[in-house]
């Protein structure tokens, strides 16, 4: 499902992302900031890293809002390059948790069984 359409690429989301968005968007105070960052990433193709966009390893990335809201995902190439959001969280610790990393791996396997 499409999260936002950009000039450089689109940002899609997994079913887990849709569900987690419903949960975190009620709690986070900077939802608008994350949406603007995602749109800028889709339009320009990059963000100021690591403050806004960080490589989390294993091909995973995090779009980061200042309040702790995160969109974890990966790049996928089909007909057009796409960034796929695995899920959203409100992050409370500095490092990526093992639970979130495993969640991304499972969402990527479901999105692209060849991975």
PyMOL CGO cylinders between C-alpha atoms (Angstrom):
from pymol import cmd
from pymol.cgo import CYLINDER

trace = [
    CYLINDER, 0.00, 0.00, 0.00, 1.31, 3.44, -0.94, 0.3, 1, 1, 1, 1, 1, 1,
    CYLINDER, 1.31, 3.44, -0.94, 2.46, 5.72, 1.92, 0.3, 1, 1, 1, 1, 1, 1,
    CYLINDER, 2.46, 5.72, 1.92, 3.62, 8.57, -0.33, 0.3, 1, 1, 1, 1, 1, 1,
    CYLINDER, 3.62, 8.57, -0.33, 4.50, 9.15, -3.97, 0.3, 1, 1, 1, 1, 1, 1,
    CYLINDER, 4.50, 9.15, -3.97, 7.65, 11.06, -4.79, 0.3, 1, 1, 1, 1, 1, 1,
    CYLINDER, 7.65, 11.06, -4.79, 9.54, 12.40, -7.76, 0.3, 1, 1, 1, 1, 1, 1,
    CYLINDER, 9.54, 12.40, -7.76, 12.48, 9.99, -7.26, 0.3, 1, 1, 1, 1, 1, 1,
    CYLINDER, 12.48, 9.99, -7.26, 10.63, 6.95, -5.91, 0.3, 1, 1, 1, 1, 1, 1,
    CYLINDER, 10.63, 6.95, -5.91, 7.55, 5.85, -3.99, 0.3, 1, 1, 1, 1, 1, 1,
    CYLINDER, 7.55, 5.85, -3.99, 7.26, 4.79, -0.38, 0.3, 1, 1, 1, 1, 1, 1,
    CYLINDER, 7.26, 4.79, -0.38, 5.08, 1.73, 0.20, 0.3, 1, 1, 1, 1, 1, 1,
    CYLINDER, 5.08, 1.73, 0.20, 4.14, 0.10, 3.48, 0.3, 1, 1, 1, 1, 1, 1,
    CYLINDER, 4.14, 0.10, 3.48, 3.54, -3.45, 4.64, 0.3, 1, 1, 1, 1, 1, 1,
    CYLINDER, 3.54, -3.45, 4.64, 0.30, -4.47, 6.40, 0.3, 1, 1, 1, 1, 1, 1,
    CYLINDER, 0.30, -4.47, 6.40, 2.32, -4.37, 9.65, 0.3, 1, 1, 1, 1, 1, 1,
    CYLINDER, 2.32, -4.37, 9.65, 3.22, -0.74, 8.91, 0.3, 1, 1, 1, 1, 1, 1,
    CYLINDER, 3.22, -0.74, 8.91, -0.44, 0.17, 8.40, 0.3, 1, 1, 1, 1, 1, 1,
    CYLINDER, -0.44, 0.17, 8.40, -1.36, -1.42, 11.72, 0.3, 1, 1, 1, 1, 1, 1,
    CYLINDER, -1.36, -1.42, 11.72, 1.57, 0.06, 13.66, 0.3, 1, 1, 1, 1, 1, 1,
    CYLINDER, 1.57, 0.06, 13.66, 0.87, 3.52, 12.14, 0.3, 1, 1, 1, 1, 1, 1,
    CYLINDER, 0.87, 3.52, 12.14, -2.58, 3.45, 13.71, 0.3, 1, 1, 1, 1, 1, 1,
    CYLINDER, -2.58, 3.45, 13.71, -1.02, 2.72, 17.10, 0.3, 1, 1, 1, 1, 1, 1,
    CYLINDER, -1.02, 2.72, 17.10, 1.88, 5.21, 17.08, 0.3, 1, 1, 1, 1, 1, 1,
    CYLINDER, 1.88, 5.21, 17.08, 0.15, 8.10, 15.30, 0.3, 1, 1, 1, 1, 1, 1,
    CYLINDER, 0.15, 8.10, 15.30, -2.15, 8.53, 18.31, 0.3, 1, 1, 1, 1, 1, 1,
    CYLINDER, -2.15, 8.53, 18.31, 0.80, 8.77, 20.72, 0.3, 1, 1, 1, 1, 1, 1,
    CYLINDER, 0.80, 8.77, 20.72, 3.54, 10.61, 18.82, 0.3, 1, 1, 1, 1, 1, 1,
    CYLINDER, 3.54, 10.61, 18.82, 3.62, 14.37, 18.82, 0.3, 1, 1, 1, 1, 1, 1,
    CYLINDER, 3.62, 14.37, 18.82, 5.68, 14.63, 15.63, 0.3, 1, 1, 1, 1, 1, 1,
    CYLINDER, 5.68, 14.63, 15.63, 3.64, 12.61, 13.12, 0.3, 1, 1, 1, 1, 1, 1,
    CYLINDER, 3.64, 12.61, 13.12, 3.70, 15.56, 10.70, 0.3, 1, 1, 1, 1, 1, 1,
    CYLINDER, 3.70, 15.56, 10.70, 7.49, 15.71, 10.86, 0.3, 1, 1, 1, 1, 1, 1,
    CYLINDER, 7.49, 15.71, 10.86, 7.85, 12.03, 9.94, 0.3, 1, 1, 1, 1, 1, 1,
    CYLINDER, 7.85, 12.03, 9.94, 5.41, 12.45, 7.04, 0.3, 1, 1, 1, 1, 1, 1,
    CYLINDER, 5.41, 12.45, 7.04, 7.39, 15.46, 5.76, 0.3, 1, 1, 1, 1, 1, 1,
    CYLINDER, 7.39, 15.46, 5.76, 10.68, 13.52, 6.05, 0.3, 1, 1, 1, 1, 1, 1,
    CYLINDER, 10.68, 13.52, 6.05, 9.22, 10.57, 4.14, 0.3, 1, 1, 1, 1, 1, 1,
    CYLINDER, 9.22, 10.57, 4.14, 7.92, 12.87, 1.40, 0.3, 1, 1, 1, 1, 1, 1,
    CYLINDER, 7.92, 12.87, 1.40, 11.30, 14.64, 1.13, 0.3, 1, 1, 1, 1, 1, 1,
    CYLINDER, 11.30, 14.64, 1.13, 13.05, 11.26, 0.91, 0.3, 1, 1, 1, 1, 1, 1,
    CYLINDER, 13.05, 11.26, 0.91, 10.68, 10.20, -1.89, 0.3, 1, 1, 1, 1, 1, 1,
    CYLINDER, 10.68, 10.20, -1.89, 11.14, 13.49, -3.76, 0.3, 1, 1, 1, 1, 1, 1,
    CYLINDER, 11.14, 13.49, -3.76, 14.89, 14.11, -3.28, 0.3, 1, 1, 1, 1, 1, 1,
    CYLINDER, 14.89, 14.11, -3.28, 16.17, 10.57, -2.73, 0.3, 1, 1, 1, 1, 1, 1,
    CYLINDER, 16.17, 10.57, -2.73, 18.05, 11.28, 0.50, 0.3, 1, 1, 1, 1, 1, 1,
    CYLINDER, 18.05, 11.28, 0.50, 17.84, 12.97, 3.90, 0.3, 1, 1, 1, 1, 1, 1,
    CYLINDER, 17.84, 12.97, 3.90, 20.43, 14.50, 6.18, 0.3, 1, 1, 1, 1, 1, 1,
    CYLINDER, 20.43, 14.50, 6.18, 21.95, 11.37, 7.73, 0.3, 1, 1, 1, 1, 1, 1,
    CYLINDER, 21.95, 11.37, 7.73, 22.15, 10.12, 10.48, 0.3, 1, 1, 1, 1, 1, 1,
    CYLINDER, 22.15, 10.12, 10.48, 19.92, 12.72, 12.14, 0.3, 1, 1, 1, 1, 1, 1,
    CYLINDER, 19.92, 12.72, 12.14, 16.97, 11.97, 9.86, 0.3, 1, 1, 1, 1, 1, 1,
    CYLINDER, 16.97, 11.97, 9.86, 17.85, 8.81, 7.93, 0.3, 1, 1, 1, 1, 1, 1,
    CYLINDER, 17.85, 8.81, 7.93, 20.10, 6.11, 9.28, 0.3, 1, 1, 1, 1, 1, 1,
    CYLINDER, 20.10, 6.11, 9.28, 21.46, 2.80, 7.95, 0.3, 1, 1, 1, 1, 1, 1,
    CYLINDER, 21.46, 2.80, 7.95, 20.54, 0.11, 10.48, 0.3, 1, 1, 1, 1, 1, 1,
    CYLINDER, 20.54, 0.11, 10.48, 22.47, -2.73, 8.77, 0.3, 1, 1, 1, 1, 1, 1,
    CYLINDER, 22.47, -2.73, 8.77, 21.32, -5.73, 6.72, 0.3, 1, 1, 1, 1, 1, 1,
    CYLINDER, 21.32, -5.73, 6.72, 19.85, -3.36, 4.12, 0.3, 1, 1, 1, 1, 1, 1,
    CYLINDER, 19.85, -3.36, 4.12, 17.48, -1.75, 6.63, 0.3, 1, 1, 1, 1, 1, 1,
    CYLINDER, 17.48, -1.75, 6.63, 17.04, 2.00, 7.15, 0.3, 1, 1, 1, 1, 1, 1,
    CYLINDER, 17.04, 2.00, 7.15, 15.24, 4.23, 9.66, 0.3, 1, 1, 1, 1, 1, 1,
    CYLINDER, 15.24, 4.23, 9.66, 13.47, 7.50, 8.92, 0.3, 1, 1, 1, 1, 1, 1,
    CYLINDER, 13.47, 7.50, 8.92, 13.80, 9.34, 12.23, 0.3, 1, 1, 1, 1, 1, 1,
    CYLINDER, 13.80, 9.34, 12.23, 11.65, 12.13, 13.67, 0.3, 1, 1, 1, 1, 1, 1,
    CYLINDER, 11.65, 12.13, 13.67, 12.94, 14.08, 16.67, 0.3, 1, 1, 1, 1, 1, 1,
    CYLINDER, 12.94, 14.08, 16.67, 10.29, 12.80, 19.10, 0.3, 1, 1, 1, 1, 1, 1,
    CYLINDER, 10.29, 12.80, 19.10, 11.49, 9.21, 18.70, 0.3, 1, 1, 1, 1, 1, 1,
    CYLINDER, 11.49, 9.21, 18.70, 9.01, 8.17, 16.03, 0.3, 1, 1, 1, 1, 1, 1,
    CYLINDER, 9.01, 8.17, 16.03, 10.71, 5.82, 13.55, 0.3, 1, 1, 1, 1, 1, 1,
    CYLINDER, 10.71, 5.82, 13.55, 9.74, 4.26, 10.24, 0.3, 1, 1, 1, 1, 1, 1,
    CYLINDER, 9.74, 4.26, 10.24, 11.89, 1.18, 9.60, 0.3, 1, 1, 1, 1, 1, 1,
    CYLINDER, 11.89, 1.18, 9.60, 12.20, -0.18, 6.09, 0.3, 1, 1, 1, 1, 1, 1,
    CYLINDER, 12.20, -0.18, 6.09, 14.30, -1.18, 3.09, 0.3, 1, 1, 1, 1, 1, 1,
    CYLINDER, 14.30, -1.18, 3.09, 14.77, -0.29, -0.56, 0.3, 1, 1, 1, 1, 1, 1,
    CYLINDER, 14.77, -0.29, -0.56, 13.21, -2.59, -3.14, 0.3, 1, 1, 1, 1, 1, 1,
    CYLINDER, 13.21, -2.59, -3.14, 13.49, -2.43, -6.91, 0.3, 1, 1, 1, 1, 1, 1,
    CYLINDER, 13.49, -2.43, -6.91, 10.60, -3.37, -9.10, 0.3, 1, 1, 1, 1, 1, 1,
    CYLINDER, 10.60, -3.37, -9.10, 9.74, -1.32, -12.17, 0.3, 1, 1, 1, 1, 1, 1,
    CYLINDER, 9.74, -1.32, -12.17, 10.65, 1.75, -10.13, 0.3, 1, 1, 1, 1, 1, 1,
    CYLINDER, 10.65, 1.75, -10.13, 12.76, 2.02, -6.98, 0.3, 1, 1, 1, 1, 1, 1,
    CYLINDER, 12.76, 2.02, -6.98, 10.60, 1.81, -3.86, 0.3, 1, 1, 1, 1, 1, 1,
    CYLINDER, 10.60, 1.81, -3.86, 11.28, 2.28, -0.17, 0.3, 1, 1, 1, 1, 1, 1,
    CYLINDER, 11.28, 2.28, -0.17, 9.10, -0.16, 1.80, 0.3, 1, 1, 1, 1, 1, 1,
    CYLINDER, 9.10, -0.16, 1.80, 8.19, 0.72, 5.37, 0.3, 1, 1, 1, 1, 1, 1,
    CYLINDER, 8.19, 0.72, 5.37, 8.19, -2.39, 7.53, 0.3, 1, 1, 1, 1, 1, 1,
    CYLINDER, 8.19, -2.39, 7.53, 6.68, -0.84, 10.64, 0.3, 1, 1, 1, 1, 1, 1,
    CYLINDER, 6.68, -0.84, 10.64, 6.57, 2.26, 12.82, 0.3, 1, 1, 1, 1, 1, 1,
    CYLINDER, 6.57, 2.26, 12.82, 7.64, 2.56, 16.46, 0.3, 1, 1, 1, 1, 1, 1,
    CYLINDER, 7.64, 2.56, 16.46, 8.26, 5.19, 19.08, 0.3, 1, 1, 1, 1, 1, 1,
    CYLINDER, 8.26, 5.19, 19.08, 11.86, 4.43, 19.97, 0.3, 1, 1, 1, 1, 1, 1,
    CYLINDER, 11.86, 4.43, 19.97, 12.98, 4.72, 23.55, 0.3, 1, 1, 1, 1, 1, 1,
    CYLINDER, 12.98, 4.72, 23.55, 16.57, 3.40, 23.38, 0.3, 1, 1, 1, 1, 1, 1,
    CYLINDER, 16.57, 3.40, 23.38, 19.51, 4.49, 21.20, 0.3, 1, 1, 1, 1, 1, 1,
    CYLINDER, 19.51, 4.49, 21.20, 20.17, 1.16, 19.42, 0.3, 1, 1, 1, 1, 1, 1,
    CYLINDER, 20.17, 1.16, 19.42, 17.95, -0.87, 17.13, 0.3, 1, 1, 1, 1, 1, 1,
    CYLINDER, 17.95, -0.87, 17.13, 16.37, -3.63, 19.19, 0.3, 1, 1, 1, 1, 1, 1,
    CYLINDER, 16.37, -3.63, 19.19, 16.69, -7.25, 18.12, 0.3, 1, 1, 1, 1, 1, 1,
    CYLINDER, 16.69, -7.25, 18.12, 12.90, -7.53, 18.15, 0.3, 1, 1, 1, 1, 1, 1,
    CYLINDER, 12.90, -7.53, 18.15, 12.56, -4.70, 15.62, 0.3, 1, 1, 1, 1, 1, 1,
    CYLINDER, 12.56, -4.70, 15.62, 15.29, -6.16, 13.42, 0.3, 1, 1, 1, 1, 1, 1,
    CYLINDER, 15.29, -6.16, 13.42, 13.57, -9.57, 13.37, 0.3, 1, 1, 1, 1, 1, 1,
    CYLINDER, 13.57, -9.57, 13.37, 10.24, -7.86, 12.67, 0.3, 1, 1, 1, 1, 1, 1,
    CYLINDER, 10.24, -7.86, 12.67, 11.77, -6.12, 9.63, 0.3, 1, 1, 1, 1, 1, 1,
    CYLINDER, 11.77, -6.12, 9.63, 13.27, -9.38, 8.37, 0.3, 1, 1, 1, 1, 1, 1,
    CYLINDER, 13.27, -9.38, 8.37, 9.91, -11.15, 8.64, 0.3, 1, 1, 1, 1, 1, 1,
    CYLINDER, 9.91, -11.15, 8.64, 8.06, -8.27, 6.94, 0.3, 1, 1, 1, 1, 1, 1,
    CYLINDER, 8.06, -8.27, 6.94, 10.65, -8.27, 4.13, 0.3, 1, 1, 1, 1, 1, 1,
    CYLINDER, 10.65, -8.27, 4.13, 10.24, -12.06, 3.67, 0.3, 1, 1, 1, 1, 1, 1,
    CYLINDER, 10.24, -12.06, 3.67, 6.47, -11.63, 3.43, 0.3, 1, 1, 1, 1, 1, 1,
    CYLINDER, 6.47, -11.63, 3.43, 6.80, -8.69, 1.01, 0.3, 1, 1, 1, 1, 1, 1,
    CYLINDER, 6.80, -8.69, 1.01, 9.43, -10.38, -1.16, 0.3, 1, 1, 1, 1, 1, 1,
    CYLINDER, 9.43, -10.38, -1.16, 9.64, -14.17, -0.72, 0.3, 1, 1, 1, 1, 1, 1,
    CYLINDER, 9.64, -14.17, -0.72, 12.87, -14.29, -2.78, 0.3, 1, 1, 1, 1, 1, 1,
    CYLINDER, 12.87, -14.29, -2.78, 14.70, -12.40, -0.03, 0.3, 1, 1, 1, 1, 1, 1,
]
cmd.load_cgo(trace, "trace")
